[in-house]
């Protein structure tokens, strides 16, 4: 990465981001995928980087994407909310 040091400084966390006084710090950070499906979508977006530098083969990446999507949890957050309302 060309701006890796700046990125590291921008994303370094040295406080408890779950405390009220650090809410702004939390909002400035990227969120991790909430499901296997979202993880697969994130991997698809980054696929060219992994291929460019020979980190993984295309077949391996495609298999991982397919495997993650096989959990069929695309609507996991919505489904959890619905289940909570029912109980």
Secondary structure by P-SEA (a helix, b strand, c coil): ccaaaaaaaaaccccccccccaaaaaaacccccccaaaaaaaaaaaaaaaaaaccccaaaaaaaaaaaacccccaaaaaaaaaaaac
